[in-house]
Amino acid sequence: MFPIPPNEAERLAELRALSLSSPSPAPHLDAVCRTAQAMFDVPICLVSLVEEHEQWFEARCGLDIGTTPRTVSFCAIAILSDAVMIVEDAQRDPRFHANPLVTGEPHIRFYAGAPLILRSGIRVGTLCLIDSKPRRFTEAQAGQLRDLAGIVTAHLHLQQAMAASRAHETERTRAEQALQASEASYRLLAENSSDVIIQCDLDTTRRYVSPAAVTVLGFTPAEMLAMRAVDSVHPDDAADYAQVLDSLTHARVERAVSQQRYRRKDGTFVWAEVSFTLTRDPVGGHPTGYVAALRDIEARKRAERAAAESEARYRDAMDTAHTAILAQLAEGVIVTDAAGRIILVNEAAAALHGVARLDVEPDDYSRTYHLYTEDGAPYVPYDLPLMRAVRGETVRDARWRVHRPDGVEVHAVGSARPLVGRDGNRLGAVLTMRDDTARNAAERSLRASEAALRELNATLSDRIAARTRDAEAARREAERASAAKSEFLAAMSHEIRTPLNAIIGFTDLMVGSGRLPPDLQRQAELVRTSGAALLTVVNDILDFSKVEAGAITLDRQAFAPRGLVDGCLTIVRGLAEQKGLRIHAVVDPAVPRSLVGDEARLRQVLLNLLNNAIKFTTRGSIILSVRHTGTGAAGEGLRFGVTDTGIGIAAAKQDRLFVRFSQVDGSIERDFGGTGLGLAICKQLVDLMEGQIGLLSEEGVGTTFWFCVNLPLGLAAPAPRLALHTSPPIRVGHLLVVEDNAINQELARATLEAGGHTVEIVPDGASAIQAVERTAFDLVLMDVQMPGMDGLTATRHIRRLGGACATMPILAMTANVLPEQVRLFREAGMNDHIGKPFDQAGLFRVIDRWLADAAGAHRAATAAAEESGLLDRAAYDEIVRVIGPVRAAGILDALGEELKARFLGEAATVEERDRLRFEAHGCVSSAGTLGFVALSAACRALEGCNEQRIVQEGVGEFQRLLDETRALARRTARHAGELVVRERDAQRTLAAVG
């Protein structure tokens, strides 16, 4: 049994109203099919219309048959949704793999069908593409197919309009004949109508007045015939009434309705509604006069006045009872009781509809709130979203029109649902809505396409090709811009990190040598601290994509706030004293001794603010203050402030701060230098720490930059040390260093020999190949950018030598550390990479891991996991570096236990699938953080398989994703257990050697 749309009867009625034969010649549609067939390079293109028991092809290219049963029709599925239905391989799709059109002629493998949407919810067929081979279909191609389907729909509308026009002419002839034959019957009806029927010439001379005039106005028909039309109207209404008559008698309108006060014979006035209809000569068709039906609406006017008073009372109630709550809502809200009577309307809903009435019955929704369907027809109350919600339905993303009393037409979109009490009984319904008038522009575009259909010709392909060329050119330009950005970042990274590597590396050697006097030891330590701070800034500045995406991660460790303040002042004090500035700190005694946070990021913000204060201050002082602002759920509140006596900032220009590459004005850059990037980075870092940053400034007096953060208490902050002695590596080996920079050669030799390694150095890739051919090395440290042969080319040559060279560890030691560059390293055959500037501990740890006697099995298992896509080695190594191997082993152990308890049970019900999606959501971040990218991606896909997608694709798709996730979870749990064992074995080895 094929699926049936919920509005099948209405859909079939709309299809049959098109008056199409089955099939019929359609040259315009044949042209569309040929265009689509050529544009998408498919053998078959069809315009398919889905009838009750079959589908038939109004136009077809590449297929001989004209109809197929609906039971095997792909299009019967495609018309269930407005979206383009794409089946990339029908043999792999559980909905179609056994379909006779797949197993037999025409052997469908690929199908793409765009529904033909006559109006919202009415899809009569598809424009579809068919191929006997599987293929991919992009979003852009789906959009192009949707555009062509819109042209087919427009043609169907045009054909329907032409058929309606022919029918109208036939009906008009019949109507004229019926009118002539029933004149006596009409007069009989007029004589007995409760409305006053008046027939007039074009000069408003009355020719007939029905007897009801006596009841309604008190005048006899003869008296009415002697009166002019405007003489009966209240003076205040006469001008509008005369304008209606003028439009009617000059044939500017066919029909008109007016409301005015009519004078009765006793001198009083009564409200009347007059419906005018222009009469024409049955033969010549020219206007001959008009007929008016006058109705007493005095009772209706009294009801409208009562309604106005009711609305006024409602607005008074709104002002007193609901303003504080509902005024906060940007969306409109209407609430009913269980019987469907409206009991609440907020200001947004009242503004959208132009009216706000309470106690409105369900049958009066449309009339009271002026509601119409998207097609402009009066909305049947029974079908309204709010009425459906009163009956217990949930309606999402419904659309309708509102003709407001002020003449403005509003397009609205909203959702309605029942209100249910704790006992399960329905209390009423609620409708939320918003103004969606902008969508009207899309409808105007559709109407324009209908007009364009009349002149459809061979230029359609040219226009589509031009659009495709424009899109392709834009794509290439975007790719060129992205490549230029990447090349710039790579070049800047290499040029800045290379000298910084020497600064930090040699300073580490000096500090760790133990041969410096105390004063020089202290100065070297400050150089190293300053270099580390500079490296943090350089890392953030160079990695634009990470800064823009907010992808910076915090390294939260225990630290001493006072030590942080002292260290920052020590770094900048020399610069301040050179300018004759006094600089000191004021620390609140209540500031805790130890807190947990990212000390490096806090130092980066403080140094930026301090350097700015020194830069813009010529005399006076600078104060770094830290104040404890209280204890809350998030931790201890700290307010850091940097106050200077510098040039100050005018209030009108302060909004330019904290904006990337923006300074107060051009003179700042000219007089003081700088890029305007520092404060923007500060703001991003403070935002990342969930804090706030701002300033207080007066031009010519000075400035205070402040920021507030909340940090948890620390158990113990690390004691400040002047020297950091790096533990030597556990294993030593014979290493080859390939490096063209003489300073970096000296640094690498000194560092590695201090760790007990023997080192041979060559300056380029060609020399590296010769060296490994004549000497056996345990490991190669390979620079990437070198004159002559670069490191990637050299690595490929070395791997092709075979033997030991094919498996010898080759590590990239380079300033190129962007993700795309690291990927190129691995593709060339490098095992790992070490970024410049490097720290000794990290360098020794990586070298030791690759030299370890037991590392062969570890690398083989990890390499197998990487090869299968299970583990991202770089991400795993980074998390081990950040949190340490002991904590990493604990987290891996916990992950393995967690995975054993997840993804159990069935997926037959919505509740079970919601539970499985929740479990998948939890695994996305935990698995991804540890480098298990395959499991993380599978969990993300399972979480994204919502119920709407299941309706379209079937529960089998969810089950497939669940099975894949379960298999990856089992593999990940096993591999996590293996990593735990290896990390703990490594720790025991380190302890034994130490």
Secondary structure, 3 states (H helix, E strand, C coil): CCCCCCCHHHHHHHHHCCCCCCCCCCHHHHHHHHHHHHHHCCCEEEEEEECCCEEEEEEEECCCCCEEEHHHCCHHHHCCCCCCEEECCHHHCCCCCCCHHHHCCCCCCEEEEEEEEEECCEEEEEEEEEECCCCCCCHHHHHHHHHHHHHHHHHHHHHHHHHHHHHHHHHHHHHHHHHHHCHHHHHHHHHHCCCEEEEEECCCCEEEECCHHHHHHCCCHHHHHCCCHHHHECHHHHHHHHHHHHHHHCCCCCEEEEEEEEECCCCCEEEEEEEEEEEECCCCCCEEEEEEEEEECHHHHHHHHHHHHHHHHHHHHHHHHHHHHHCCCCCEEEEEECCCCEEEECHHHHHHHCCCCCCCCHHHHHHHHCEECCCCCECCHHHCHHHHHHCCCCEEEEEEEEECCCCCEEEEEEEEEEEECCCCCEEEEEEEEEECHHHHHHHHHHHHHHHHHCCCCCHHHHHHHHHHHHHHHHHHHHHHHHHHHHHHHHHHHHHHHHHHHHHHHHHHHHHHHCCCCHHHHHHHHHHHHHHHHHHHHHHHHHCHHHHHHCCCCCCCEEECHHHHHHHHHHHHHHHHHHCCCEEEEEECCCCCCCEEECHHHHHHHHHHHHHHHHHCCCCCEEEEEEEEEEEECCEEEEEEEEEECCCCCCHHHHHHCCCCCCCCCHHHHHHHCCCCCHHHHHHHHHHHCCCEEEEEEECCCEEEEEEEEEECECCCCCCCCCCCCCCCCCCCCEEEEECCCHHHHHHHHHHHHHCCCEEEEECCHHHHHHHHHHCCCCEEEECCCCCCCCHHHHHHHHHHCCHHHHCCCEEEEECCCCHHHHHHHHHHCCCEEEECCCCHHHHHHHHHHHHCCCHHHHHHHHHHHHHCCCCCHHHHHHHHHHHCHHHHHHHHHHHHHHHHCCCCCCCCCHHHHHHHHHHHHHHHHHHHHCCCHHHHHHHHHHHHCCHHHHHHHCHHHHHHHHHHHHHHHHHHHHHHHHHHHHHHHHHHHHHHHC
